[in-house]
Amino acid sequence: MDRLEKALEKARQARQEAHAVVATPPVSSSPVGEGAPRPGPAAGLVPVDAKVFERNRLFAQRQRDNVADIFRILRSKVLQIISKSNIRTFAVTSANYGDGKSTVALNLAISLAADVKQTVLVVDLDLRKPSIHEYLGITPNAGLADYFMRDVPVPQCLVRPEIERLVVLPVNGAIDNSSELLGTPRMAALALELKERYADRIVIYDMPPLLVQDDVIAFLPNVDGVLLVAREGKTTQEDLTQCLYDLQSTNLVGVVLNDTREKMVPV
């Protein structure tokens, strides 16, 4: 923890635009299904399995729960940022796989969707290793691979879990040339469409790790801000310093310290 604290102190001095560091309890780094994922039509509500949510540590929908309360704190901070800066699209990333970025992204999205003032769209942009649908325990009929490769319209790719005001745009098949695709005008046009179609929508992009692929760098011009997930005991000072360097020209709106029992640490 000392190494992270030193690195975060450097971040505080170097990045005054960073608004919050939120510490979360341990979350899973990979989804755990219960049998086969649950299929469902893209146009209708898809049932969610409470047991799958439990195993994949999606707790934000709970009431009177310590973990859910942490994500409600994160939600409040994000909403404050939105109200002050009109930021509506976020990329969630981390240094490496296993830091819990996808679980943090989904828990934040579920918590935001519980607030009746906005809707939330989660977009899986970890194109080589998509997992958002697995965390939710669903099998999409279509997804971003179909949109890009077969011109399937976006509305047919959307999945609506049985969580009010939450919509998911999944990836239903790995895409190898991910960074090249994310840098195309078509991807930029899609990001703009997703942002501007509904005035009350918050868009959360689950991105690959920053130090593993160049996808995040390729896509950053299309988002308003970045949430960086660091994992206590795993993310090194060197990793965090490199991430902050790579993000120095972007709007880093916050750092989420995952897998800790400590209280929230404000910047």
Steps between C-alpha positions, in 0.01 A plus 500: 500500500793740573612485138152583374464784747827654377396462139157646570662795677699565184177475305338757727781745438523437126134461413290763677208413277467156662189521719489186712668189617251244624601182679287193442491158665632203303329436168545214259747535215318253275137394463372175643196355327250249630460257214432649159433877476134592476387594149242766433365717216682828445173692472353384831600476862750226574460328839795525734610222733565613857739211553710604200507857630608372840782290359621783276480749790238728348362640824408859414125422478487387864349703781674544836819338375850630571630426150195659338550805721856541368368510145229744603780727624676459167169570324453824695849616410445417133168686500669802655761493224225476240311796645812718516673402177223357279700179464272222379728236349764311699766248408578258784845344479781366716869420475462125443244224481390375840457844655119476504423772245198323346343428837553859609353627172188283534444574869532871430257472209244310709531756777460791257196334341335483842493881499181593315645812340692322224538185295828311463655324203791261556708437187744209496807631315738234626470363150760226519380367836134606535343400830215735594234257376666220698494703820128554447445134411343562160567395141437789258337424169706776339771743600772735383661231285175480302475879482849536352523184292140452382345847531243387756328816636597604852147462643509131408829460688380649828419280798265617773554309823223495756656803666300815450666774294801282412590399142805304381674503163699173509762337282380159385830390350863601548636757254873469436573828321354690793715814517477554125121474521475732802688771311269500197257780409216249529586434864521874566158546339356219712641650820349838411165339423497312831580819687255734333193285437365542855570807711465307827731212404833422662726278288759278670758328279672194644844525339802266491787561743706803412837324523396191303357642176490833318120488468441753778737756346333453161151558642563774759411790265142367500437519878458787743699343783683197636459300819813304589472183711802401711514185710660507842783249524510454121533835329859614548624854536671463163174384338303788645765756406501371142119514484498858625763591244298340219188685617663838556329662201155363593242586762576252779191547715588247769686197625322202657714301741366146485539207739545700819324513836594862562269796482461734208803719444415842353744684275 
